Amino acid sequence: MLKIGLASLLQEISGHYVVHFFSGQGQTTANSDSVSPFVPLSVAGRSFRCELPRLPQQSAASETSDTYVAQLRSASLRGRCLVGSIDGEKFEFQLCVGETFAINGQVAFHEPLSQISAGYGFQQRYKSEALHAHLLCSCHHPPPAEQAACDLGQHVWIQEKLADDLAMVVGFQGDELLLRWTQQGQARGAFPMAHTQLRAAETGRTCAPREAKQKHLIQAKRHSEHLSGDDEHFAVELKAPTCCSTKEMEQQEAVISLLTPLEGMCHYAQNGWWTYEICWPWHVRRLHFYTTNDPDAQILREFTDEDGSSTVITGATRTELGANGGIIGFFGNGGAGHPHIELRRALARGSSHGLARTWPQEVVVQLEPGDDCRIMANNWLLQISGPGSMQVTGIGGSFNPVHVDSASGHLATATNNPDACDPFVERFDGAVLLVKRGRCFFQVKATNAEDAGAVAVVVYNDHRPDVSISMEGAEELLLPRIPSIFVSAEKGQELLRHLGGPALMSKVGDEYVQLSEPISAHVIFRCGEDFQRSQTCQVGDVVDVKLWVKRTLENPPSLPDAAATEQELHEFAVIQAQADSASLRMLRGQVLDADPGNQSLLVQWLGEQEQSVGVGTIPGMNLDKEPPTSVPLAAAFRDGVRCTSPRDVWIEKLLEPYACNAEFVVHVASLCAMPELAPKKPQEEQGINCQEQTTKIQQ
């Protein structure tokens, strides 16, 4: 017999194996008449007789391969529920692909083991005691989708009003658009308006939605050979873009065909202040959404603090567009033409059960330039002219309106409200308002100043060390329509000696950044290893949940009488506002159960040490002891993707524009139908049993 090492043994056989060593006589290998070969092995001076794994029968291997191919081809349709009619009859049926077929109150369930591969497309069988359905998916090329005339961030005008009375689309509410006036001095809150009453300011097109193009066609008929008996048999034909043969197409044509399910839909991922929007085949852009409070939201948790004050926690599910951060790039000729697509070999990006997988190829689209890289120009210059003129450099707020580059007016301050944290009693029309840091968010200072008529805000530091790298905003607060900058305490004291002087505030670029440089960006579309995910957020996922936390004082202040001074009225208003305000928090938890029908998740909060400092804590709650909580699906996010998003497309990874470069990686389940883009079938671990021998191996 030949003495070999363990490494040599594993080198002789392909795949992934786990070797089990048994000592003594307590374990035995297979019977001696087994068809599996045995190999002698010597490890650390001890002798073993090792049984190699049996090779699967050819028919079983073929069936497994066909099933995997069918899973790839049906990946983008899995879980999608479609309604169709029976040919020549008035009955309707519902097919939830990969799950159920239902008609006349009867339900048949998908049989995974009977799923087989066709020449292209896929076949599935659904079965119950009295109901059988055979599904065949075949090719369908739907017409291209049209871009909405009035999308988020676009300006519109109301047909009954003047054309210069513009509003911005900030959200959707059923058949209506949510609008907010763009001009300073008008009402700040969002209001609904019917699509039919609006027109796009840029193109003049009506905002009324056009008829949606059908991406999937479905019909069924009864099997004529099964008309006898009580059982009902149906043949169901589903037509979809992912069931077209890609072998007869050019690569670019095949990829564009498989990306058809993306058309007409935008996909989002939040990363810090900005949310990134990918709308195929039109554009990639960044937007800022702020979260609005819903007074009718379901209460998730309620408790009383030690001081007697009560705390109420609700899910934060409502958002409105706050700012349009500009277009990062276009997919080919502004979306009007086909983009240039490149297929390149991809590296392994993940693993499953410890086994590395690789993707043969991925789709890379280089975006055509969009807006200039304005986000890098975060420095501002404040110039005071007249006697004793001076110049001050400041840091612009992240919440500043993106396309406002300058503001001018006279420099002013408020002695009775120096930090601008309270609503102003007096007016500051046309002023550049100088305010002190502290007591409230930068955004609150700016919105209070805007409401008083100011055109810009200069915040100077207080006793704290200068923070010269950022002027961050708060997500739940409204965005001001005037710019703000932050300067040092020393410069602030100098500016106080120039009150009343003409002030010009303008955005300037860092010497290493050119403002005219466009963002260079590309998008990588691929079929990820998680293509069989049943839901965007499913059991076992770690999610971030946005929550509104409202604290009510035990002894609220009483309303001042008629003889109260202006200062007393002002103090009452401030305390009352604090008592009624709600703060936004983000808690991290693990999904224990998902109920898409009820639009909820059952979440177990992670411990205090696993939460984000400040944002992920709620005074009065001990997260280490909190029981599981049911939260709204719309309030939860997985890696920045809202849990209500489609399960077949999501933004996996994004590199925010840094030095005017950006990269996005997007999982698209429909690409799994193309063999060149599909991940290889994972190999299952197989066992090699090695029984220790009582006699030594012959040399």
Buried (B, 14 or more C-beta within 10 A) or exposed (E): EEEBEBEEBBEEEEEBBEBBBBEEEEEEBEEEEEEEEBBBBBBEEBBBBBBBBEEEEEEEEEBEEBBBBBBBBBBBBBBBEBEBEBEEEEEEBBBBBBBBBBBEEEBBBBEEEBBBBBEBBBBBBBBBEEBBBBBBBBBBEBEEBEBBBBBBBBBBBBEEEEEEEBBBBBBEEEEBBBBBBBEBEEEBEBBEBEBEBBBBBEEEBBBBEEEEEEBBBBBBEBBEEEEEEEBBBBBBBBBBBBBBEBEEBEBBEBBBBBBBBBBBBBBBBBBEBBBBBBBBBBBBBBBBBBBBBBEEBEEBBEEEEEEEBBBBBBBBBBBBBBBBBBBBBBBBEEBEEEBEBBBEEBEEBEEEEEEEBEBBBBBBBBBBBBBBBBBBBBBBBBBBEEEEEBEBBBBBBBBBBBEBBBBBBBBBBBEEBBBBBBBBEEEBEEBBBBBBBBEBBBBBBBBBBBBBBBBBBBBBBEEEEBEEEEBBBBBBBBBBBBBBBBBBBEBBEBBBEBBEBBBBBEBBBEEEBBBEBBBBBBBBBBBBBBBBBEBBBBEEBBBBBBBBBBBBBEEEEEEEEEEEEEEEEBBBBBEBEEBEEBEBBBBBBBBBEBEBEEEBBBBBBBEEEBBEEEBBBBEBBEBEEBEBBBBBBBBBBBBBBBBBBBBBBBBBBBEBBEEBEBBBBBBBBBBBBBEBBBBEBBEEEBEBBBBBBEEEBEE
